[in-house]
Amino acid sequence: MRLLDRISFVDKLMLTKHLAVMIKSGIPLAEAISTSEEQTKNTALKKVLQGVLKEVNNGQSLSKSLAGYPQVFDALSVNLVGIGEKSGKLEENLEYLAVQQAKAYEFKKKVQGAMLYPLLVLSVTVVIGGSLSLFVLPKLTDLFKSLDVPLPLSTKILLWFSALMRDDGFFIAGAVLILGVALSVLLRHPAVKPSWHKFLLSLPIFGLLLQNIELASICRNIGLMLKSGLTLPASLEAQYQAEGNFVYKKYLAQIQQSVDKGKSVEETLTKGGFPKIPHFMAKMVGVGEKTGKLEETLSYLGDFFEEEVDDTMKNLANILEPLLLIIIGLVVAFVALSIISPIYELTGGIKK
């Protein structure tokens, strides 16, 4: 298992905070790393810190030591630490990094929290529906077949579904599970990921939500790196290395190439070729470049896109909750009608 899979975001956040506090208090770097290694309960992080401490004791800089573990410490962290070491403001840059990580963590929890209720309702519905389909409905087949009454269409559909689940239910469930795993593996393949990310960004509502999530992260990260003293080309390169969405990864590479040729970011963005970056962002970045306050502009844009995500998530949750309840209600009504109708027909026939 990769180290990244066993070291959580919270572990890295607490490490950054502890290092910043200890170094600011005058504790030597090696001792601060050693103390963090002793305090952490995460065995994977403990091994990483042991390796980092060994490198630092051998005279290696902290940034280069961290760079040896790219699965744990991304390009943003390494670059902020590196510029802090060169400028003599390591503790200050670690504090910047801790604040950024805390914002990113809070932002992630907001998104997860907004989707928790709809996902919970959907999951419970799938579990209950699957259990009924596999264990309850098949037993109704013989009952309805024994009733000497004409069956309505809804009951016939229910009987067909019951028979299907009785005969092939476990096979269908297994096939769906295997298909889901295979699809998940396929979508992670480097040859498929760019097209998948492009498709996700083109979806209505969800595409705009994903776009704002990515832009909030990009603007906040680059703004923080510029504030910490990193140059714009170096900040773009660091964000390119840390970016997970292939569409925006391509955008960052194009912007970086233009900046290396002496062009401004505004000029690059306004020429086109960036459909998933809104026009007003290019204009605001241009104002930041002209006034020499690009880092402040990007920080503002990061907050703006985060607020857009918050609003979208609230609206999305408000739309999904009643929609899911309506769908569940219709399914329950269909099943109830299918079961009650033939029984009603039978009792009506007896009364006659």
C-alpha angles and dihedrals in degrees: 000000000000120000089239090062092056102040111073128211089249091056091055092044093053091046091054092048093048094048091048093051095046096046091046088052090057099258112147115253096244092050091048091053091046091051091049090049091052094047100047118094093197106102093201092053090044090058091048092051091048089056092046091049091051091053093047092049088052090058099264119140119250093243093054090045091053091046088065088072104051092161089063106030115043127211092265093058094044094049095047091050091047095051089045091055092049094047095042091242100107095137091049093051091046088055090050089050093048091051090049092048091048091051091048091049093048090048091051092049091050091055092046092046093051091053096041099089097046091046091047092051091046093048094049090048092052092047095047093042092049092048092050091047094050103038112016111033096051089060090058093060096078091043095056093041089057092055111097095216134102109265121226120237094256090056092048090052090049091049091050090051091046092052091048092052092044094052101032106010098116091042091052092047091050092047091051090049093049091046091051093051092046091049091049091052092046094051090054093056112111091232093055102035098079093053091044093051090047090051093049092052090051094057117108115256094347091058092055090046092053090046092054092046091054095044092048090055095043095048094045094047097047091044090053093049092050090049089051092056102264116140120246095250091049091047092051090049092050092049090047090055092047097042115109100186110085094209093057091038087061091047092052091050091052093047091047092052091051093047090050087056091055100261123134122245090241092054090050095048096045092053088070135235093115106091093161093057113079118236094237090060091060090051093049092048088051091054089050092051093049094048095042092241101106093135091056092047092050092048089052091049090050090055091044094053090045090055089049089054091049092052093046093048092050092049092044092051091048090052097043097048098061091036091056091046090051092050092048090047092051092050092048091047091050093051092045092048092048092052099040098043099068091042089052090049090051095049090046090053092050092052090054 
